Amino acid sequence: MTAPATIPRRPDDVTGAWLSAALSTADTAVTIGDVDVQPVGTGQTGATYRVTPTYLSDPGDLPATFVIKLPVLDDAVRAGVVLGYVSEVAFYAKAAAGLSVPTPRCYFSAINDDGSEFALLLADLTPAVQGDQLAGCGADDAELAVTALAGLHGPSWCDPHWLSLTECAMPKPGDIGASEGLGEISRMAADIVLDKLGQRLAVGDRETLTAAMRLVTPWLLDKRERFSLMHGDYRLDNLLFDAGMGAVSVVDWQTMGVGLPARDLAYFLGTSLLPDARRESEADLVDRYHDALLEYGITGYDRQTCWQDYRFGMLQVPLISTLGCAFASTTERGDEMMAVMLRRGCEAIRDLGTLDLIRPH
């Protein structure tokens, strides 16, 4: 495809001329007149809009609407999440085509040299509906989600190719310096979160959060023999469910990384199910994920090891929630969502004995 001369910084920059250039190829010119751009969701680290073009030429198989992702409008927040922009653009450019995880088609992607400006033009998956992080989901939607997750982990399972990926948002297996650095940041972030949200968390949750963030470095450096490409923030708000099709699609790849696969699984179940529902169904859902994973030819990975990895991986919940709360822009829904995720995740950590599985260095 032919890239536009500039990357749109704000929604007003997504004009008919820009979209025409973004969608045109060497073989096919696309002409677009008016464009309607409307905000979608309340992203804290990026801005998402629905784009409805008026085609002045034959659109061929182009859709009636798109979704475009741009940097968050708050420049102070944007400076702190540049690596996330780099990671998401790299996912669509370097990874998506070789995986089986369902994602929207990408029609255009671009990013500048320092990562502060980017644009992703994606298929609009309407009528699929975003999951509700606050309400949580039931076992049927959870089964769709864990099966789709196997489509990310299975094709990339222990493939050394991914260890050379430079656009990871999290430390890769065995990276001592990066793991120690994130450990220090996590402890600092925990203090920020406790100051910010402490009144929304019970004493036990505050204690679990503090203890968990002190163990981030040894947790990251353990279990390095099993790895795959990871989403990193695999939860309901980043999943789109199409009830009519019985399908789910995965979006928001700003925390893409390489690490223990079950971290994604634990993060989803720990944040996206209410605690009683998680306790009731987590064993069956881990089994479903494991079965789906084996369909990709994975060997030497039994169900018991998968369950232990799931328990171990639950630290992903306070890690990602704490970093997101401490360094993303603040909204009332965002703060409540982070508090809910932390409460659910800390309870899951205690239920599963996660901290007892981590060997301090």
Disulfide bonds with the S-S distance in Angstrom:
none
